[in-house]
Amino acid sequence: MQIRRNAFTLIELLVVIAIIAILAAILFPVFASAKSAAKKTVDLSDIKQLMVGVLFFTNDTDDTTIYLPYPAQYVPSPEALWWTDQVMPYVKNKQIYSTPGANGIPVYAPPQGYRYPGTTEDNATTAQITAQGYRNTYSLNQILSKADDYNAFGPGALSPDVMTSVSNPAQIVYIGPGLDWFEWSACMYDAAGSQQVDLFWNSSLDATAPGSWGWGYETFNMDGNPADAGYTGGANFAYCDGHAKYAKMAIGGDLVNPDPTAQGGLNAGWYPQAEIIDNAGTGAASCPTNPNNDLTAFEASH
């Protein structure tokens, strides 16, 4: 008499489970990588659209760049519009101001002269910000927007730049990643063996990293391994000529702070393909050295 078997043996079940576990170990990283790549593509499209909006803005303002001087020195009445709201009439989309990859909390300058993004009232309340506001995860070029105009000249002393006067517009970044309202700059030689220094988009350690008092706002996930921060160790940028592209981050400090752990990790990385200003000077001595990165005098001479 032949006995029919209607169930798997224990060994067969274990083999199946082992095969599923192996396939999962292989495929899950692939799925995660594909998800990150999709977010990076969306982010690249968004930042490109924002730059197109900026160029329309400059076309309507006699070619001048967006002016966003340091709020402690710039307290108009009524409050000035946040840079995103200055561009909003040309993009008409609040969602593209927030990269899908970062979930950090943005830091805004108000109540020191600027309205929160989306708000229509001065000194907006929490309820008004919740009802009207939107999230922004992009920052402007520190020099072109005059965003680090601290003390020497006072409010409005430095006038907006003219976009067509920017040297090498295909190399100079206008919009990049940032949860703060302006980015930090890294001063570096422009090439191996060169003495010419340029300013590049900087990346600091996340404020939650051990021993850090850095911002960590320029590249998300800088609290872990910087090589994996942002989108696989890099970020998308929009340039003054209108194009946008992905750039890899280099790990390490700049000429002023070569130790990436110094000053709480304010100079933990930089983007060699994302210049803030070209031909900033000759030799490391020409780099801005104020510990607060006060670029007012530097801006006045460039």
TORVEX-327515 format. One line per field, with one value per residue: residue number from 1; residue in three letters; x, y, z of N, C-alpha, C in turn. Coordinates in pm, whole numbers, plus 50000, padded with zeros to 5 digits. Atoms other than C-alpha are relative to their C-alpha. Last residue first. Example, Ala and Ser with C-alpha at 12.3 -4.5 7.8 and 13.67 -1.06 7.14 Angstrom:
<dodos>
num: [2,1];
residuo: [Ser,Ala];
nc1: [49918,50089];
nc2: [49881,49881];
nc3: [49994,50000];
cac1: [51367,51230];
cac2: [49894,49550];
cac3: [50714,50780];
cc1: [49923,50090];
cc2: [50109,50120];
cc3: [50073,50000];
</dodos>
This chain:
<dodos>
num: [302,301,300,299,298,297,296,295,294,293,292,291,290,289,288,287,286,285,284,283,282,281,280,279,278,277,276,275,274,273,272,271,270,269,268,267,266,265,264,263,262,261,260,259,258,257,256,255,254,253,252,251,250,249,248,247,246,245,244,243,242,241,240,239,238,237,236,235,234,233,232,231,230,229,228,227,226,225,224,223,222,221,220,219,218,217,216,215,214,213,212,211,210,209,208,207,206,205,204,203,202,201,200,199,198,197,196,195,194,193,192,191,190,189,188,187,186,185,184,183,182,181,180,179,178,177,176,175,174,173,172,171,170,169,168,167,166,165,164,163,162,161,160,159,158,157,156,155,154,153,152,151,150,149,148,147,146,145,144,143,142,141,140,139,138,137,136,135,134,133,132,131,130,129,128,127,126,125,124,123,122,121,120,119,118,117,116,115,114,113,112,111,110,109,108,107,106,105,104,103,102,101,100,99,98,97,96,95,94,93,92,91,90,89,88,87,86,85,84,83,82,81,80,79,78,77,76,75,74,73,72,71,70,69,68,67,66,65,64,63,62,61,60,59,58,57,56,55,54,53,52,51,50,49,48,47,46,45,44,43,42,41,40,39,38,37,36,35,34,33,32,31,30,29,28,27,26,25,24,23,22,21,20,19,18,17,16,15,14,13,12,11,10,9,8,7,6,5,4,3,2,1];
residuo: [His,Ser,Ala,Glu,Phe,Ala,Thr,Leu,Asp,Asn,Asn,Pro,Asn,Thr,Pro,Cys,Ser,Ala,Ala,Gly,Thr,Gly,Ala,Asn,Asp,Ile,Ile,Glu,Ala,Gln,Pro,Tyr,Trp,Gly,Ala,Asn,Leu,Gly,Gly,Gln,Ala,Thr,Pro,Asp,Pro,Asn,Val,Leu,Asp,Gly,Gly,Ile,Ala,Met,Lys,Ala,Tyr,Lys,Ala,His,Gly,Asp,Cys,Tyr,Ala,Phe,Asn,Ala,Gly,Gly,Thr,Tyr,Gly,Ala,Asp,Ala,Pro,Asn,Gly,Asp,Met,Asn,Phe,Thr,Glu,Tyr,Gly,Trp,Gly,Trp,Ser,Gly,Pro,Ala,Thr,Ala,Asp,Leu,Ser,Ser,Asn,Trp,Phe,Leu,Asp,Val,Gln,Gln,Ser,Gly,Ala,Ala,Asp,Tyr,Met,Cys,Ala,Ser,Trp,Glu,Phe,Trp,Asp,Leu,Gly,Pro,Gly,Ile,Tyr,Val,Ile,Gln,Ala,Pro,Asn,Ser,Val,Ser,Thr,Met,Val,Asp,Pro,Ser,Leu,Ala,Gly,Pro,Gly,Phe,Ala,Asn,Tyr,Asp,Asp,Ala,Lys,Ser,Leu,Ile,Gln,Asn,Leu,Ser,Tyr,Thr,Asn,Arg,Tyr,Gly,Gln,Ala,Thr,Ile,Gln,Ala,Thr,Thr,Ala,Asn,Asp,Glu,Thr,Thr,Gly,Pro,Tyr,Arg,Tyr,Gly,Gln,Pro,Pro,Ala,Tyr,Val,Pro,Ile,Gly,Asn,Ala,Gly,Pro,Thr,Ser,Tyr,Ile,Gln,Lys,Asn,Lys,Val,Tyr,Pro,Met,Val,Gln,Asp,Thr,Trp,Trp,Leu,Ala,Glu,Pro,Ser,Pro,Val,Tyr,Gln,Ala,Pro,Tyr,Pro,Leu,Tyr,Ile,Thr,Thr,Asp,Asp,Thr,Asp,Asn,Thr,Phe,Phe,Leu,Val,Gly,Val,Met,Leu,Gln,Lys,Ile,Asp,Ser,Leu,Asp,Val,Thr,Lys,Lys,Ala,Ala,Ser,Lys,Ala,Ser,Ala,Phe,Val,Pro,Phe,Leu,Ile,Ala,Ala,Leu,Ile,Ala,Ile,Ile,Ala,Ile,Val,Val,Leu,Leu,Glu,Ile,Leu,Thr,Phe,Ala,Asn,Arg,Arg,Ile,Gln,Met];
nc1: [50018,49885,49982,50100,49966,49887,50041,49949,50048,50008,50143,50061,50081,49955,50062,50128,50110,50017,50095,49945,49880,49872,50019,49883,49881,49938,50075,49928,50101,50069,49906,50037,50022,49997,49985,49943,50059,50031,50123,50116,49981,50066,50145,50048,49973,50024,50006,49868,49948,50010,49886,49995,49867,49938,49952,49858,49961,49933,49993,49999,50130,50039,50043,49893,50040,49980,50029,50123,50000,49880,49878,50031,50065,50096,50132,49989,50014,49880,49945,49975,49858,49941,50073,50015,49971,50119,50048,50137,50017,50086,50020,49901,49927,49883,50022,49994,50132,50058,49959,50091,49948,50111,50085,50094,50140,50102,50125,50008,50036,49883,49875,49946,50088,49931,49908,49898,49868,49907,49865,49903,49889,50039,49987,50114,49981,50070,49950,50087,50092,50128,50042,49931,50021,50132,50019,49900,49939,49862,49914,49978,50062,49914,50008,50112,49953,49882,50015,50103,50136,50061,49917,49993,50021,49964,49915,50067,49954,50119,50091,49945,49974,49858,49944,49938,49896,49875,49897,49864,49956,49860,49956,50106,50052,49892,49992,50120,49983,50017,50108,49999,49879,50003,50034,50085,50143,50047,49985,50115,50058,50007,49899,50068,50094,49947,50027,49979,49934,50082,49961,50114,49968,49902,50060,49943,49961,49900,49866,49940,49934,50004,50137,50005,49948,50085,50126,49997,49966,50122,50087,49959,49897,50037,49974,49899,50030,50140,50091,50129,50095,49962,49974,50118,50015,49895,50048,49924,50082,50023,49941,49889,49881,49943,50097,50038,49893,49998,50114,49960,49907,50076,50071,49902,49978,50116,49991,49903,50053,50103,49930,49931,50104,50049,49897,50010,50123,49974,49916,50084,50090,49921,49968,50122,50029,49912,50037,50092,49950,49874,50032,50056,49890,49913,50070,49999,49864,49980,50079,49935,49881,50043,50046,49881,49934,49921,49855,49937,50072,49953,49986,50043,49918,50086];
nc2: [50095,49995,49865,49974,50083,49934,49867,49975,49867,49997,50001,50124,49971,50073,49936,50056,49921,49877,50024,50048,50082,49943,49921,49913,50042,49888,49884,49878,49901,49960,49944,50046,49892,50041,50145,50028,49906,50060,50078,49911,49873,50007,50002,50113,50128,50102,49929,49945,49910,49857,49932,50000,50042,49926,50079,49984,50065,50131,50065,50146,50064,50002,49869,49906,49922,49855,49930,49922,49882,49919,50081,50106,49949,49893,50048,50056,49895,50004,50134,50048,49983,50123,50076,50134,49996,49971,50124,49985,49958,49882,49905,49894,49981,50086,50108,49946,49980,50112,50015,50090,50076,50036,50110,50041,49973,50056,49926,49911,49861,49922,50049,50120,50042,49979,50104,49934,50057,50016,49968,50106,49986,49903,49866,49980,49927,50056,50130,50068,49900,50049,49936,50058,50145,50035,50145,50068,50116,49967,50010,50139,50015,50022,50129,50011,50075,49931,49946,50050,49973,49896,49885,49881,49988,49861,49998,50057,49915,49954,49933,49873,49910,49966,49922,49874,49951,50069,49969,50041,50121,50024,49938,49991,50133,50072,49947,50042,50142,50090,50100,50068,49978,49905,49867,49918,50018,50035,50143,50085,50076,49922,49894,49875,49920,49881,49877,49887,49880,49881,49911,49985,49950,50080,50121,50120,50097,49939,50018,50130,50004,50136,50032,50147,50059,49966,50074,50081,49910,49930,50094,50012,50104,50135,50035,50102,50134,50003,49905,50013,49961,49867,49918,49936,50056,49975,50056,49934,49986,50123,50008,50095,49941,49906,49896,49934,49906,49892,49914,49928,49894,49893,49934,49912,49882,49911,49942,49891,49889,49931,49932,49883,49900,49953,49910,49873,49935,49946,49881,49897,49952,49918,49876,49920,49953,49886,49884,49907,49948,49929,49874,49908,49960,49908,49870,49937,49952,49879,49891,49962,49922,49867,49925,49960,49889,50043,49988,49887,49876,49897,49867,49890,49879,49880];
nc3: [50109,50089,50051,50102,50115,50067,50045,50135,50036,50147,50034,49954,49883,49881,49884,49955,50056,49922,49891,49874,50019,49958,49879,49985,50072,50070,49953,49961,49965,50123,50098,50134,50096,50139,50005,50131,50095,50129,49997,49992,49929,49869,50015,49920,50067,49897,49873,49971,50103,49975,49943,49854,49954,49891,49888,49968,49876,50006,49868,49998,50010,50141,50046,50031,50117,49998,50126,50003,50085,49983,50018,50095,50119,49977,50039,50135,50101,50085,50012,49865,49969,49946,49897,50056,50143,50080,50057,50047,50139,49991,50110,49998,49874,49994,49904,49863,49944,49929,49860,49930,49887,49911,50044,49896,50030,49912,50008,49886,50024,50040,49940,50065,50108,50128,50043,50080,49976,50111,49954,49980,50093,50104,49946,49912,49875,49884,49957,49904,49946,49949,49876,49886,50005,49945,50011,50082,49935,49965,50118,50038,50131,50115,50068,50093,50115,50051,50134,50090,49961,50081,50032,49917,49856,49975,49880,49884,49889,49928,50091,50047,49888,50000,50110,49962,50090,49968,50099,49963,50068,50033,50124,50101,50029,50069,50136,50073,50032,49887,50008,49870,49922,49891,50054,49913,50018,50135,50023,49971,50111,50123,50012,50035,49923,49935,50071,49909,50050,49978,49892,49909,49866,49928,49944,50058,49898,49911,50057,49974,49870,49948,49960,49993,50123,50114,50010,50121,50110,50038,50070,50141,50008,50038,50139,50020,49949,49960,50063,49934,50104,50049,49883,49945,49866,49902,49874,49894,49880,49927,49866,49994,50062,49902,49967,50124,50034,49902,50035,50121,49960,49937,50110,50066,49916,50015,50134,49987,49920,50078,50109,49944,49972,50130,50053,49927,50045,50134,49984,49939,50104,50092,49928,49991,50136,50030,49920,50066,50128,49973,49933,50100,50088,49925,49988,50133,50025,49919,50059,50126,49965,49953,50116,50078,49930,49884,50013,49931,50029,49907,50062,49912,50013,50000];
cac1: [53395,53540,53214,53135,53463,53394,53051,53161,53125,53193,53113,53472,53595,53858,53739,53992,54259,54527,54476,54646,54519,54168,53798,53851,53498,53221,52975,53111,52925,53133,53387,53103,53216,53241,53269,53325,53093,53190,53169,53421,53678,53561,53633,53991,54103,53927,54050,54163,53845,53740,53686,53460,53400,53032,52918,52719,52387,52283,52076,52090,51971,52291,52321,52335,52086,52220,52138,52303,52577,52683,52428,52151,52213,52451,52614,52974,52885,52830,52567,52462,52502,52160,52054,52310,52310,52129,52385,52412,52719,52728,52849,52998,52795,52583,52245,52345,52414,52769,52838,52829,52980,52896,53225,53427,53724,54098,54370,54700,54681,54871,54551,54257,54025,54196,53937,53720,53406,53083,52787,52437,52151,51798,51863,51727,51968,52027,52130,52022,52248,52557,52837,52992,52766,52750,53127,53152,52830,52767,52458,52288,52331,52407,52177,52300,52519,52430,52076,52097,52429,52772,53001,52756,52632,52574,52562,52263,52400,52190,52477,52733,52551,52408,52050,51901,51659,51452,51134,50817,50487,50297,49937,49743,50033,50205,49877,49821,50178,50127,50266,50491,50389,50103,50074,50238,50358,50720,50762,50780,51111,51251,51380,51075,51172,51497,51376,51509,51374,51292,51452,51268,51497,51468,51144,51296,51057,51024,50855,50541,50449,50372,50295,50642,50664,50443,50626,50972,50938,50755,51057,51286,51087,50886,50991,50829,50629,50829,51191,51429,51756,52063,51937,51783,52107,52054,51814,51836,51719,51940,51908,51849,51631,51375,51143,51420,51559,51224,51201,51552,51445,51145,51371,51591,51291,51198,51552,51534,51213,51339,51655,51451,51223,51528,51686,51361,51360,51724,51647,51358,51575,51846,51595,51456,51806,51894,51579,51652,51962,51881,51523,51641,51863,51582,51340,51591,51648,51273,51235,51522,51379,51041,51200,51394,51080,50902,50639,50284,50040,50245,50062,50129,50141,50000];
cac2: [59101,59360,59437,59067,59006,59298,59152,58788,58719,58346,58355,58251,58534,58388,58474,58311,58536,58394,58051,58168,58382,58522,58446,58332,58193,58240,57992,57696,57363,57102,57064,57019,57046,56838,56851,57224,57323,57004,57131,57402,57138,56789,56839,56946,57168,57476,57775,57576,57363,57057,56702,56473,56562,56576,56450,56676,56618,56860,57167,57408,57769,57963,58054,57694,57464,57197,56837,56654,56406,56112,55860,56124,56326,56157,55820,55944,56163,55847,55931,56275,56418,56273,56572,56790,57167,57174,57005,57329,57255,57240,56885,56688,56378,56435,56595,56925,56736,56781,57060,57074,57357,57493,57616,57938,57964,57982,58025,57879,57581,57253,57047,57259,57539,57570,57569,57804,57628,57829,57795,57795,58038,58015,57693,57359,57364,57195,57413,57713,57964,57759,57910,57676,57735,58104,58136,58497,58645,58986,58859,58794,59147,59157,59310,59615,59599,59874,59745,59705,59787,59814,59633,59407,59084,59053,58673,58643,58880,58679,58647,58572,58302,58128,58045,57772,57484,57273,57482,57366,57548,57811,57923,57724,57610,57949,58124,57898,57949,58325,58540,58831,59023,58864,58698,58367,58135,58104,58272,58647,58827,59107,58939,58731,58541,58384,58034,57697,57392,57076,56762,56511,56520,56304,56432,56780,57056,57371,57170,57127,57495,57522,57845,57850,58210,58380,58176,58327,58612,58370,58140,58429,58506,58824,59132,59236,59556,59733,59651,59483,59412,59390,59101,58962,58899,59016,58842,59010,58794,58860,59164,59129,59441,59296,59116,58913,58835,58683,58479,58350,58261,58068,57869,57801,57669,57439,57294,57243,57046,56826,56739,56661,56428,56247,56222,56078,55811,55726,55689,55451,55249,55221,55099,54843,54720,54703,54489,54259,54066,54016,53932,53672,53509,53507,53355,53081,53003,52982,52740,52522,52523,52413,52129,52013,52013,51796,51947,51814,51590,51268,50976,50627,50341,50000];
cac3: [49553,49794,49974,50010,50195,50425,50508,50511,50884,50904,51277,51350,51126,50894,50543,50307,50155,50386,50227,49910,49625,49625,49581,49224,49179,49433,49581,49385,49380,49199,49483,49737,50099,50415,50794,50833,51118,51304,51659,51598,51500,51400,51028,51111,50824,50968,50768,50465,50465,50662,50540,50338,49972,49872,49532,49300,49121,48851,48769,48475,48485,48410,48778,48889,49062,49299,49385,49675,49761,49974,49853,49836,50149,50390,50316,50315,50614,50824,51084,51208,50858,50770,50562,50384,50439,50774,50994,51187,51388,51767,51755,52044,51958,51643,51708,51547,51225,51107,50863,50482,50279,49935,49792,49817,49584,49644,49381,49499,49265,49310,49314,49201,49321,49656,49936,50144,50267,50283,50519,50371,50413,50556,50743,50627,50336,50003,49710,49505,49324,49247,49040,48784,48481,48575,48521,48640,48772,48614,48431,48766,48895,49266,49526,49717,50025,50269,50312,50686,50853,50697,50939,51115,50967,50593,50583,50349,50088,49838,49590,49862,50059,49754,49847,50063,50004,50245,50264,50440,50397,50590,50578,50839,51057,51037,51122,51425,51545,51525,51248,51346,51031,50842,50501,50582,50306,50413,50756,50729,50743,50962,51276,51374,51172,51040,50962,51069,50884,51082,50940,50720,50418,50105,49951,49910,50016,49804,49525,49736,49750,49378,49195,49031,48905,49164,49434,49369,49618,49847,49850,49934,50250,50209,50402,50729,50721,50842,50772,51016,50838,51060,51273,50955,50766,50411,50171,49830,49541,49240,49017,48641,48615,48856,48611,48450,48795,48895,48573,48649,49003,48871,48638,48940,49134,48846,48844,49221,49179,48894,49086,49398,49202,49062,49408,49547,49275,49345,49717,49639,49400,49664,49922,49676,49594,49963,50015,49719,49825,50192,50095,49844,50107,50363,50111,50025,50394,50454,50164,50290,50642,50510,50313,50618,50831,50579,50359,50382,50192,50167,50006,50149,49897,50000];
cc1: [49872,49988,50113,50024,49903,50041,50112,49971,50064,49941,49978,49850,49931,49917,50031,49941,49863,49885,49973,49896,50057,50114,50129,49984,50111,50131,50052,49902,50069,49893,49933,50091,49976,49976,50009,50031,50053,49935,49959,49870,49874,50015,49924,49847,49954,50022,49985,50004,50135,50054,49977,50125,50003,50137,50065,50034,50150,50032,50066,50010,50002,49868,49961,49946,50101,49948,50016,49984,49866,50007,50126,50130,49954,49940,49894,49866,50007,49986,50132,50057,50032,50152,50071,49933,49981,50026,49882,49945,49853,49987,49920,49980,50107,50076,50120,49978,50012,49860,49933,50052,49895,50052,49888,49905,49918,49861,49897,49874,50001,49973,50118,50130,50050,49914,50074,50108,50099,50133,50096,50131,50104,50118,49976,50008,49871,50024,49927,50060,49909,49914,49859,49950,50068,49970,49864,49975,50098,50072,50145,50096,50035,49917,50098,49999,49883,50057,50122,50000,49900,49857,49926,50059,50000,49974,50054,50086,49946,50033,49876,49898,50047,50027,50151,50058,50051,50112,50131,50097,50148,50025,50137,50052,49900,49952,50108,50004,49882,50022,49998,49888,49987,50139,49997,49982,49911,49849,49948,50036,49879,49935,49996,50095,50011,49899,50047,49983,50012,50073,49909,50033,49875,50024,50097,49937,50053,50052,50108,50144,50078,50080,49985,49862,49997,50045,49913,49865,49999,50026,49871,49910,50035,50121,49958,50014,50113,49917,49860,49904,49860,49899,50040,50025,49891,49965,50104,49944,50088,49911,49963,50064,50125,50132,50053,49904,49969,50106,49995,49888,50041,50087,49916,49938,50096,50016,49884,50023,50097,49948,49901,50071,50063,49892,49956,50102,49982,49878,50027,50078,49911,49913,50079,50027,49876,49976,50093,49969,49914,50057,50126,49968,49950,50114,50087,49934,50010,50139,50021,49926,50074,50119,49954,49960,50120,50063,50067,50150,50063,49937,50040,50025,49942,50089];
cc2: [50031,49904,50009,50136,50026,49922,50070,50142,50039,50131,50003,49991,49873,50028,49920,50082,49946,50085,50127,49991,49963,49904,50065,50094,50102,49951,50126,50109,50125,50105,50049,50063,49939,50119,49948,49850,49978,50092,49943,49921,50084,50129,49990,49998,49878,49861,49901,50072,50056,50083,50148,50071,50012,49941,50089,49917,50017,49951,49865,49949,49848,49926,50005,50125,50112,50062,50150,50064,50071,50123,50086,49928,49886,50048,50109,49949,49946,50105,50002,49859,49958,50010,49869,49913,49865,49990,50018,49866,50010,50060,50121,50108,50108,50026,49908,49892,50047,50035,49878,49979,49904,49904,49977,49896,49964,50044,49933,50085,50079,50146,50079,49960,49876,49944,50043,49897,50065,49941,49974,50056,49895,50044,50098,50133,50014,50081,49952,49864,49940,50117,49956,50053,49929,49851,49955,49849,49934,49884,50038,49987,49861,49992,49992,49863,49975,49931,50064,50069,49956,50032,50113,50126,50145,50032,50140,49999,49950,50096,50053,50076,50139,50110,50016,50068,50136,50041,49933,50032,49978,49871,49954,50046,50003,49861,49928,50049,49949,49856,49910,49896,49928,50018,50107,50139,50089,49976,49968,49853,49921,49928,50070,50118,49970,50076,50120,50128,50109,50123,50122,50089,50013,50041,49918,49876,49873,49901,50066,49989,49870,49995,49857,49948,49847,49934,50041,49932,49925,50104,50066,49907,49978,49908,49856,49966,49902,50040,49990,50103,49980,50054,50142,50090,50072,49950,50023,49955,50048,50027,49868,49989,49915,50057,50104,50115,50076,50104,50120,50089,50082,50116,50116,50070,50097,50126,50097,50069,50117,50122,50078,50079,50129,50106,50059,50101,50135,50073,50065,50130,50112,50059,50095,50134,50088,50058,50118,50124,50114,50062,50081,50136,50100,50050,50102,50136,50071,50059,50131,50117,50046,50088,50141,50082,50050,50122,49942,50000,50123,50134,50104,50134,50113,50125];
cc3: [49925,49882,49898,49935,49886,49876,49925,49952,49867,49951,49850,49975,50048,50125,50126,50114,50039,49948,50081,50109,50136,49972,50049,50119,50021,49940,49932,50043,50054,50026,49871,49895,49862,49909,49857,49990,49859,49900,49866,49994,49994,50080,50132,49993,50076,49938,50116,50134,50043,49887,50017,50048,50152,50032,50104,50124,50022,50141,49984,50144,50005,49978,49853,49933,49981,49871,50018,49863,50005,49912,50002,49965,49911,49867,50013,49949,49857,49891,49925,50000,50143,50022,50033,50106,49932,49849,49908,49953,49964,49860,50046,49896,49990,50131,50012,50105,50145,50051,50061,50142,50055,50106,50102,49942,50123,49953,50090,49997,50129,49974,49945,50070,49926,49888,49874,49966,49904,50045,49885,50054,50035,49913,49885,50072,50077,50125,50123,50034,50107,50047,50038,50133,50117,49996,50055,50004,49906,50066,50029,49882,49948,49873,49883,49933,49906,49876,49941,49865,49894,50039,49929,49937,50051,50147,50026,50126,50134,50113,50070,49916,49955,50102,50016,49876,50048,49904,50041,49886,50031,49923,49952,49864,49885,49960,49919,49855,49918,49955,50123,50009,50133,50061,50107,49941,50083,49998,49860,49978,50046,49883,49864,49986,50150,50085,50081,49919,50107,49950,50009,50119,50085,50144,50084,50063,49933,50104,50086,49952,50022,50131,50052,50041,50002,49869,49880,49974,49867,49891,49954,49921,49854,50004,49972,49852,49973,49878,50060,49939,50054,49899,49960,50121,50078,50140,50110,50135,50115,50121,50067,50138,50025,49949,50097,50025,49871,49964,50094,49947,49878,50041,50055,49881,49935,50084,49977,49865,50004,50074,49914,49890,50050,50017,49866,49946,50068,49946,49864,50017,50052,49890,49910,50068,50000,49861,49979,50083,49949,49875,50026,50062,49896,49914,50072,50004,49865,49976,50076,49934,49876,50034,50039,49879,49923,50063,50124,49973,50065,49962,50105,49931,50086,50000];
</dodos>
